[in-house]
Amino acid sequence: MSNEESWNFFGRIETLEQTAKRFKATEAASEEAWKIALVAFHIAVGAMFLYVPQQARAFKDTIMSNLEHIDLSRQTLDALEQIMLDVCDSLDRTKTPK
């Protein structure tokens, strides 16, 4: 192996290291975007259900039915459903008796 080939080998390693760093940064950004999306979904569902708390669970079922038709992972569907259930439970606890 010539000197030039050796340096080329180390250059490839450096390129791979830089690519790995960019991948990790992208992965972190993606994870943060996922968390922000879940918070935004929680806020949106809470705002929507706030004015019709008696229909919140029926709306949750309708929304879940629609979400199940758009090729989301089971993990994502479960997370979104849990958010909606938490909002419904919260609304149930804060209902004032008539």
Secondary structure in CASP SS format (residue, H / E / C, confidence):
PFRMAT SS
TARGET T0000
AUTHOR 0000-0000-0000
METHOD secondary structure of the structure
MODEL  1
M C 1.00
S C 1.00
N H 1.00
E H 1.00
E H 1.00
S H 1.00
W H 1.00
N H 1.00
F H 1.00
F H 1.00
G H 1.00
R H 1.00
I H 1.00
E H 1.00
T H 1.00
L H 1.00
E H 1.00
Q H 1.00
T H 1.00
A H 1.00
K H 1.00
R H 1.00
F H 1.00
K H 1.00
A H 1.00
T H 1.00
E H 1.00
A H 1.00
A H 1.00
S H 1.00
E H 1.00
E H 1.00
A H 1.00
W H 1.00
K H 1.00
I H 1.00
A H 1.00
L H 1.00
V H 1.00
A H 1.00
F H 1.00
H H 1.00
I H 1.00
A H 1.00
V H 1.00
G H 1.00
A H 1.00
M H 1.00
F H 1.00
L H 1.00
Y C 1.00
V C 1.00
P H 1.00
Q H 1.00
Q H 1.00
A H 1.00
R H 1.00
A H 1.00
F H 1.00
K H 1.00
D H 1.00
T H 1.00
I H 1.00
M H 1.00
S H 1.00
N H 1.00
L H 1.00
E C 1.00
H C 1.00
I C 1.00
D C 1.00
L C 1.00
S C 1.00
R H 1.00
Q H 1.00
T H 1.00
L H 1.00
D H 1.00
A H 1.00
L H 1.00
E H 1.00
Q H 1.00
I H 1.00
M H 1.00
L H 1.00
D H 1.00
V H 1.00
C H 1.00
D H 1.00
S H 1.00
L H 1.00
D H 1.00
R H 1.00
T H 1.00
K C 1.00
T C 1.00
P C 1.00
K C 1.00
END
